[in-house]
Amino acid sequence: MKVILTEDVKNLGKKGDVLEVKDGYAKNALFPKKLAVEATPAAINKRKLEQKAEDKKKQEDLDNATKIKEVINDKKITIPIKTGEGGKVFGSVTTKEIADSIKDVFNIIVDKKKIQLSNPIKAIGAMNVTIKLHPQIVAQIVVETTGM
């Protein structure tokens, strides 16, 4: 029997795969758990339409990430940080503050989780920060901290 998987099934296949399985396995294991549907012509056509929509969404995400990279790549943002006597820094600059600063300067929303910062910035000066906008697109931005 031909089935279309609606979920990833270990040792069988990934969501959307059209597979040939034994009738008993399909009727007793896959269908009751809603892990698969029968591969009727209507179901196959529906899967093709879903795949097209999924591909279009992925392409839009890639295009959006490319546009954001063109705007912010190799640019510089300045973030003030509280300092005491002798340049001692109080607190640190986190990914949230970097994301907020990018929003203020470039009017672009970047998820703070996409900003790759191994440790919070706890010094005055300039530092290169990597932003992973998309699995294929990575931007670099210079974050300069100044005392206040």
N, C-alpha and C positions, 0 to 999 in steps of 0.2 A: 504494500500500500504506500502511495506517495503522500507525504505530509510536509507541511511548512512549519518550522519551529517558531514559536512565539516568544521563547526565552532561550538563553544559552543552556544547553544540556551537556553535562560532563560526559566525555567519551562518545558523544554523538555529533554535536555540531553547534554552531552559533545561531543566534536569532536571525530569522529570515532565510536560512538554508532550506532548500527543497531536497528532501531525502527519501529514499526507498527503505521502509522498515517493515518488519513482519506485522501482520494484521493484529495478532494478539498483543504485541507490545504497544502498538498504537492505541488500541481500544482499552486496554487495561492499565496502562501506565501513563502514556502521553496525554490522551484526551481528558481523562478525569482530573488530572492535575493542571489542565489548561497550558501544557507545555508545547502543544502543537495543534494545528487544525488540518483537516483533510485538504489535499492539494487539488481542489476543484478549479476549473478554468476561471471562475469568478474570484476565487481566493488568490490565484496566481496573478491575475490582473491587478487586484488590490495591492498585492505585495510589490509589483512593479511601480505602481503609482507612489506608494510609500517610499520606495527606494529613490525615486526621482526627487521627491520632496526633501528627503534626507540629504541627498547629494547637493541640492540647491542651497540648503541651509549651511552645509559645510563650506561651500564656495563663498557664500555671503560672509561667514565668519572669517575666512581667510582674507577676503578683500578688505573687510573692516580692520583686521589686524595690520594689514599692509599700509592702509591709510594712516592709522595711528602711529605706526613706526616712522613713516615719512615725516610726520609732524614733530615727534619728540626725540627721535634718534640723535644722539650726540649733542643734545641741547643741555643747557645748564639751568638748574633751579637753586634758589637760595632759601635756606631755612634758618631762622634765628633760633638760638638755643641759649638758655640761661647759663651764665658763667659767674664765677666768684673771683676772689683775689687770685692773682697769678695765672689766670686763664683756666682755673679748675672748672670743669663742666658739671652742671647739676642735671641729672636726668639723661635722656638719650633721644635720638631721632629714630622713630619706628616706621614701619612700612605704611601705617595709617597716615602718619604725617606727610610722608612722601607722596602718597596717593592724593591727599587733600591739596598739597602744593601743586601737583600736576593739574588737578582740576581747576585751581585758581588761576594758574599761569596760562595754560593751553586750552582751558574749557573742554577737557577730555576726561571722561571717567575711566580710571584704570582700577581694577580690583586689587586690593592690597595683597591678596593671596598670590597674585602673579608677580609681585615684586620680590626678587630673590636677594635677600640680605642675610648673610650668615650670622652676623651679630648686629644688634642695634648700634648705630653710630654714636660714639661717646667721645668724640674729639672734634676740635675745630679744624676746618680745612675742606678740601675737595675730595670726593670719592666717587669712583665709577660704580654705578648700580645697574644690575641686569634686570630687565623686565621681560618675562616670557609671555608674550601676548597670545601666542598660538603655538601648538606643538612644532610648527615649522618656522615660526617667526619670533626672533628675539631682538629686543631693542636695548640700547645702552643710553643711560642718562647720567649726567654729572650732578651730584648733590653736593652743594657747598654749604657748610654750616658756618654761621657767624655768631660771635658773642654778642650778648645784649645786656 
